[in-house]
Amino acid sequence: MTVRSAADRVTGAPAQGAPLSSGDFVRLSSLIYRKCGIKMAEAKKTMLKARLHKRLKALNFVTFEEYCAYLFSAAGMERELVPMIDLVTTNKTDFFRESDHFDYLINTVLPELLDHSGAGIEERLLVWSSACSSGEEPYTLAMVLNEFGWTRRGYDYSVLATDISTRMIEAGKKAVYEEEQAAPIPAELKKKYLLRSKDRARQLVKIAPLIRSRVEFRRVNLMDDHYDIKEAVHIIFCRNVIIYFDRQTQERLITRLCRYLRSGGYLFMGHSENLHGMNLPLIQAGPTVYRKIA
């Protein structure tokens, strides 16, 4: 199917007012569930329609029927699937979100890993922010890790930041944020790790090169059977992700994540999430913090 030009567009109701039929909603929601793990109830139909209106407009489609015909074609799966996913996924994050996790990381996890396996000194400490959104979490991790290693000569670490959204990955790579977004960062860390815009009217900050150099951004869909991650990591942050999934999908995802976590490594979940009753190689180490057992 060929995407029409604006000149060839059929006149009629504008795309924003186009109805989304029950059949097309079922097709779209089933695809979203398969590719993203997100279940969209009928109550989400209006939200889905509003979000996808941008794609109808960009592709010069009048109806959702046309859009679905293209999306589910071979060309659509290749070219449109990722932009569609970018629009339907939720991206909510903050610097130092659920800050007690970072206290636990500094006071318990990092000293334990260093003492028992030399992680950070004898080998590079590997941390994975598995749903990084626009980068606030992995940059927070890099700041915390850099502070921990400040007095430990030769301390080495890296942060892998992944997300399903290419739009969020690009935002994270830019590392530019509004000053209001940076408000949760402690003042002493702002002085060390943030650069202010020369144009003060813009009220923007950028993460300093020292921290940016420690974070690698990459697109990963957590619903895939395998991830392009060559080396198991010491710590995984997967916070406020599984709340969007049903229980079966949650357990499959966490089981998959555990394959990429070293024995004795730590998994951090969101405060509203729990793994109770799941058959996993994990024991609880703290509030919504788990450790992988052999």
Phi, psi and omega per residue, in radians:
M1 nan 2.435 -3.091
T2 -1.761 2.316 3.052
V3 -1.262 2.228 -3.052
R4 -1.394 2.636 3.015
S5 -1.387 2.877 3.135
A6 -1.066 -0.575 -3.113
A7 -1.189 -0.527 -3.117
D8 -1.570 -0.055 -3.013
R9 -1.124 2.366 3.125
V10 -1.264 2.352 3.119
T11 -1.281 2.653 -3.132
G12 2.749 -2.753 -3.128
A13 -1.089 2.423 3.098
P14 -1.109 2.696 -3.073
A15 -0.987 -0.615 -3.094
Q16 -1.086 -0.530 3.141
G17 -1.665 0.046 -3.107
A18 -1.179 2.386 3.121
P19 -1.321 2.577 3.027
L20 -1.838 1.879 -3.067
S21 -1.192 2.791 3.121
S22 -1.064 -0.663 -3.138
G23 -1.129 -0.774 3.124
D24 -1.189 -0.620 3.099
F25 -1.110 -0.723 3.126
V26 -1.098 -0.753 3.123
R27 -1.082 -0.795 -3.117
L28 -1.177 -0.810 -3.102
S29 -1.151 -0.595 3.094
S30 -1.170 -0.697 3.104
L31 -1.143 -0.751 3.130
I32 -1.083 -0.692 3.117
Y33 -1.122 -0.762 -3.121
R34 -1.161 -0.707 -3.031
K35 -1.559 -0.519 -3.041
C36 -2.061 -0.257 -3.087
G37 1.389 0.081 -3.068
I38 -1.648 2.165 3.089
K39 -1.559 2.200 -3.130
M40 -1.939 1.868 3.105
A41 -1.262 2.903 -3.142
E42 -0.961 -0.536 -3.138
A43 -1.126 -0.311 3.138
K44 -1.561 0.039 -3.046
K45 -1.052 -0.779 -3.132
T46 -1.122 -0.715 3.118
M47 -1.104 -0.770 -3.137
L48 -1.104 -0.749 3.124
K49 -1.048 -0.771 -3.116
A50 -1.132 -0.717 -3.114
R51 -1.210 -0.703 -3.086
L52 -1.388 -0.180 3.086
H53 -0.980 -0.600 3.133
K54 -1.058 -0.645 -3.125
R55 -1.300 -0.649 3.065
L56 -1.040 -0.759 -3.119
K57 -1.158 -0.755 -3.111
A58 -1.125 -0.598 -3.085
L59 -1.675 0.042 3.122
N60 1.085 0.707 3.022
F61 -1.721 2.574 3.102
V62 -1.659 -0.652 -3.022
T63 -2.100 2.748 3.045
F64 -1.218 -0.458 3.082
E65 -1.072 -0.768 3.084
E66 -1.100 -0.789 -3.111
Y67 -1.060 -0.785 -3.121
C68 -1.152 -0.667 3.106
A69 -1.036 -0.695 3.110
Y70 -1.266 -0.831 -3.084
L71 -0.996 -0.725 -3.057
F72 -1.526 0.061 3.018
S73 -1.419 2.930 3.128
A74 -1.058 -0.761 3.133
A75 -1.136 -0.698 3.141
G76 -1.125 -0.717 3.116
M77 -1.097 -0.570 -3.117
E78 -1.386 -0.689 -2.984
R79 -1.821 -0.477 -2.964
E80 -1.876 -0.350 -3.045
L81 -1.030 -0.825 -3.105
V82 -1.144 -0.815 3.070
P83 -1.041 -0.647 3.104
M84 -1.120 -0.790 3.126
I85 -1.076 -0.684 3.111
D86 -0.961 -0.629 -3.070
L87 -1.428 -0.534 -3.017
V88 -1.616 -0.264 3.131
T89 -1.453 2.622 -3.123
T90 -1.617 2.336 -3.123
N91 -2.204 1.640 -3.138
K92 -2.192 2.153 -3.122
T93 -2.779 2.894 3.091
D94 -2.627 2.745 2.935
F95 -1.157 2.404 3.115
F96 0.938 0.616 3.069
R97 -1.130 2.397 -3.072
E98 0.890 1.103 -2.925
S99 -1.075 -0.421 3.137
D100 -1.091 -0.431 3.061
H101 -1.095 -0.646 -3.127
F102 -1.305 -0.539 3.010
D103 -1.104 -0.775 3.137
Y104 -1.136 -0.666 3.115
L105 -1.059 -0.830 -3.089
I106 -1.222 -0.780 -2.980
N107 -1.477 -0.445 -3.039
T108 -2.124 -0.984 -2.964
V109 -1.194 -0.921 -3.067
L110 -1.113 -0.773 3.082
P111 -1.083 -0.676 -3.121
E112 -1.145 -0.795 -3.140
L113 -1.134 -0.648 3.123
L114 -1.174 -0.776 -3.095
D115 -1.200 -0.669 -2.994
H116 -1.637 -0.493 -3.115
S117 -2.275 -0.006 -3.131
G118 1.249 0.285 -3.107
A119 -1.086 2.116 -3.094
G120 1.910 -0.472 3.140
I121 -2.041 -1.040 3.140
E122 -1.307 -0.435 3.071
E123 -2.602 2.737 3.133
R124 -1.158 2.337 3.036
L125 -1.346 2.227 -3.091
L126 -1.958 2.154 -3.120
V127 -2.173 2.431 -3.102
W128 -2.134 2.051 2.968
S129 -1.639 1.771 -2.859
S130 -1.464 -0.212 3.059
A131 -2.475 1.298 -2.859
C132 -1.398 -0.198 -3.088
S133 0.902 -2.257 -3.046
S134 -1.563 0.231 2.947
G135 1.842 -0.097 -3.075
E136 -1.082 -0.725 -3.118
E137 -1.176 -0.889 3.139
P138 -1.107 -0.579 3.093
Y139 -1.239 -0.613 3.031
T140 -1.059 -0.795 3.121
L141 -1.039 -0.762 -3.125
A142 -1.113 -0.692 3.092
M143 -1.094 -0.800 -3.123
V144 -1.102 -0.782 -3.132
L145 -1.144 -0.667 3.126
N146 -1.150 -0.684 3.096
E147 -1.140 -0.719 3.132
F148 -1.095 -0.667 -3.095
G149 -1.493 -0.025 -3.041
W150 -0.990 -0.719 -3.093
T151 -1.772 0.140 -3.128
R152 -1.968 1.741 -3.029
R153 -0.979 2.235 3.091
G154 1.449 0.125 -3.124
Y155 -1.108 2.286 -3.021
D156 -2.307 2.412 -3.117
Y157 -2.703 2.829 2.987
S158 -2.574 2.664 -3.131
V159 -2.120 2.153 3.012
L160 -1.646 2.175 -3.116
A161 -2.016 2.055 -3.113
T162 -2.228 2.670 3.078
D163 -2.736 2.777 3.105
I164 -1.370 -0.375 -3.050
S165 -1.614 2.064 3.075
T166 -1.137 -0.557 3.122
R167 -1.112 -0.739 3.125
M168 -1.224 -0.644 3.103
I169 -1.054 -0.773 3.136
E170 -1.136 -0.669 3.092
A171 -1.111 -0.716 3.113
G172 -1.116 -0.701 3.123
K173 -1.099 -0.643 3.130
K174 -1.152 -0.617 3.055
A175 1.071 0.536 3.124
V176 -1.948 2.284 -3.065
Y177 -2.402 2.715 3.016
E178 -1.236 2.580 -3.131
E179 -1.007 -0.591 3.115
E180 -1.102 -0.647 3.105
Q181 -1.137 -0.564 -3.103
A182 -1.456 0.001 -3.065
A183 -0.980 -0.644 -3.119
P184 -1.225 -0.211 -3.125
I185 -1.271 2.234 3.116
P186 -0.960 2.563 -3.036
A187 -0.991 -0.707 -3.099
E188 -1.181 -0.521 3.102
L189 -1.369 -0.560 3.049
K190 -1.036 -0.757 -3.127
K191 -1.090 -0.647 -3.089
K192 -1.399 -0.700 -2.837
Y193 -2.088 0.055 3.107
L194 -2.073 2.480 3.052
L195 -1.964 2.239 3.134
R196 -1.482 2.565 3.072
S197 -1.117 2.436 3.089
K198 -1.122 -0.509 3.064
D199 -1.536 1.654 -3.030
R200 -1.109 -0.381 3.128
A201 -1.170 -0.403 -3.098
R202 -1.383 -0.409 3.110
Q203 0.910 0.910 3.120
L204 -2.069 2.655 3.028
V205 -2.261 2.728 3.086
K206 -2.248 2.460 3.112
I207 -1.159 2.364 -3.085
A208 -1.125 2.616 -3.116
P209 -0.946 -0.640 -3.141
L210 -0.964 -0.742 -3.126
I211 -1.395 -0.732 3.136
R212 -1.025 -0.631 -3.094
S213 -1.170 -0.310 -3.116
R214 -1.590 -0.106 -3.043
V215 -2.034 2.211 3.066
E216 -1.911 2.190 3.116
F217 -1.720 2.415 -3.124
R218 -2.693 2.520 3.099
R219 -1.433 2.198 3.053
V220 -2.421 2.272 3.021
N221 -1.652 1.992 -3.080
L222 -1.137 -0.222 3.094
M223 -1.459 -0.194 3.100
D224 -1.160 2.663 -3.139
D225 -1.206 -0.563 -3.121
H226 -2.370 2.592 3.116
Y227 -1.975 2.618 3.116
D228 -1.443 1.167 3.125
I229 -2.230 1.967 -2.966
K230 -1.404 -0.478 -3.007
E231 -2.222 2.311 3.112
A232 -1.088 2.564 -3.034
V233 -1.855 2.866 3.137
H234 -1.504 -0.534 -3.039
I235 -2.461 2.357 3.032
I236 -2.154 2.267 2.937
F237 -1.793 2.067 3.075
C238 -2.341 1.192 -2.951
R239 -1.761 2.368 3.063
N240 1.019 0.697 3.094
V241 -1.927 -0.901 -3.008
I242 -1.274 -0.152 3.089
I243 -1.094 -0.329 -3.141
Y244 -1.581 -0.051 -3.027
F245 -1.936 2.755 2.991
D246 -1.340 2.937 -2.990
R247 -1.082 -0.681 -3.141
Q248 -1.102 -0.762 3.121
T249 -1.170 -0.666 3.103
Q250 -1.004 -0.854 -3.086
E251 -1.160 -0.684 3.105
R252 -1.080 -0.746 -3.123
L253 -1.131 -0.843 -3.097
I254 -1.152 -0.643 3.058
T255 -1.029 -0.740 3.140
R256 -1.154 -0.762 3.125
L257 -1.048 -0.646 -3.104
C258 -1.091 -0.433 3.093
R259 -1.112 -0.478 -3.063
Y260 -1.772 0.144 3.132
L261 -1.910 2.270 -3.133
R262 -1.178 2.674 3.001
S263 -1.029 2.302 -3.063
G264 1.504 -0.070 3.121
G265 -1.376 2.942 -3.019
Y266 -2.036 2.475 3.066
L267 -2.067 2.154 3.105
F268 -1.807 2.200 3.096
M269 -1.935 2.916 3.099
G270 -1.246 2.717 -3.069
H271 -1.123 -0.378 3.136
S272 -1.665 0.140 -3.084
E273 -1.961 2.626 3.050
N274 -2.551 2.703 -3.108
L275 -1.928 0.342 -3.076
H276 -1.029 2.297 3.067
G277 1.480 -0.054 3.135
M278 -1.508 2.551 3.129
N279 -1.554 1.559 -3.015
L280 -2.325 2.661 3.107
P281 -1.439 0.903 -3.042
L282 -2.303 2.580 2.949
I283 -2.149 2.621 -3.131
Q284 -1.349 2.253 -3.121
A285 -1.872 -0.364 -3.123
G286 -2.965 -3.121 3.116
P287 -1.032 1.990 -3.095
T288 0.922 0.541 3.021
V289 -2.172 2.303 -3.052
Y290 -2.237 2.651 3.123
R291 -2.129 2.410 -3.123
K292 -1.405 2.286 3.101
I293 -1.755 2.757 -3.111
A294 -1.165 nan nan
